[in-house]
Structure formats: C-alpha cells, structure tokens
Amino acid sequence: MERAKDLIGKIQKEVYSGNVNSKFRATDFKFLKPSSRNFLWKHSNQNKKLKGNIYFLRLERGLYQLK
C-alpha cells in the first residue's frame, strides 16, 4: 500500500506543478512501469470493487484527471 501512496503523491505533484496536463494518461508519467499502466484505473471511480479511496476520475478510455 505504501507504493500506491507514493505513486499517487508523485502523480499529484506532476499535475499540480504543471509538468503534466490536468487530463492525463498513464503514459504521461515516466515513473509508471508498463506493468503499472492499469494503476490509474484501479484507483478510479470506474473500479466497482475498489475498497479504498478514489483518487482519479476516468473521463474516457485511458484518460483520467485527479478527483
């Protein structure tokens, strides 16, 4: 779970600093490994099985924004 919080923090930092657009894709973040591409979906409003916090809003396939 600690890795998830680190990644969410890094994503928030990139968006708030303006390095990444407010509407983003997983490929916009160089620190996300190819095996972590579904990380955004897992923590989005589209994951009905999520038992934790929602951090991202899915706008369309592959496109997200911070909640």
C-alpha positions in Angstrom: 0.0 0.0 0.0 2.9 2.3 0.6 4.0 2.1 -3.0 0.4 3.1 -4.1 0.6 6.2 -1.9 4.0 7.1 -3.3 2.7 6.8 -6.8 -0.4 8.9 -6.1 1.8 11.6 -4.5 4.1 11.6 -7.5 1.2 11.9 -9.9 -0.4 14.7 -7.9 2.9 16.6 -7.8 3.4 16.3 -11.6 -0.1 17.6 -12.3 -0.1 20.4 -9.7 3.3 21.6 -10.9 2.1 21.8 -14.5 4.5 19.2 -15.8 1.5 17.1 -16.9 -1.9 18.3 -18.2 -4.8 18.1 -15.8 -6.3 15.4 -18.1 -3.6 12.7 -18.4 -2.8 9.2 -19.5 -0.6 6.6 -17.7 2.0 7.1 -20.5 2.4 10.7 -19.4 4.3 9.5 -16.3 7.7 8.2 -16.9 7.9 6.7 -13.4 5.0 4.3 -14.1 6.3 1.0 -15.3 4.5 -0.7 -18.2 3.2 -3.3 -15.7 1.7 -0.4 -13.6 -0.3 1.1 -16.5 -3.7 -0.1 -15.0 -2.8 1.7 -11.7 -5.0 4.7 -12.7 -8.0 2.5 -13.4 -7.6 0.6 -10.2 -7.9 3.8 -8.2 -10.6 5.4 -10.3 -14.3 5.9 -10.0 -14.8 3.1 -12.6 -13.5 0.3 -10.4 -16.6 -1.0 -8.6 -14.5 -3.4 -6.5 -12.3 -0.7 -5.0 -12.5 -0.8 -1.2 -10.2 2.3 -0.7 -10.2 5.9 -1.7 -10.9 7.1 -5.3 -8.1 9.3 -6.5 -8.8 9.6 -10.2 -11.9 10.2 -12.4 -12.0 8.3 -15.7 -13.0 10.6 -18.5 -12.7 8.1 -21.3 -10.7 5.0 -22.1 -7.2 5.7 -20.9 -7.8 9.4 -20.0 -8.1 10.5 -16.3 -8.0 13.5 -14.1 -7.4 13.9 -10.4 -10.5 13.8 -8.2 
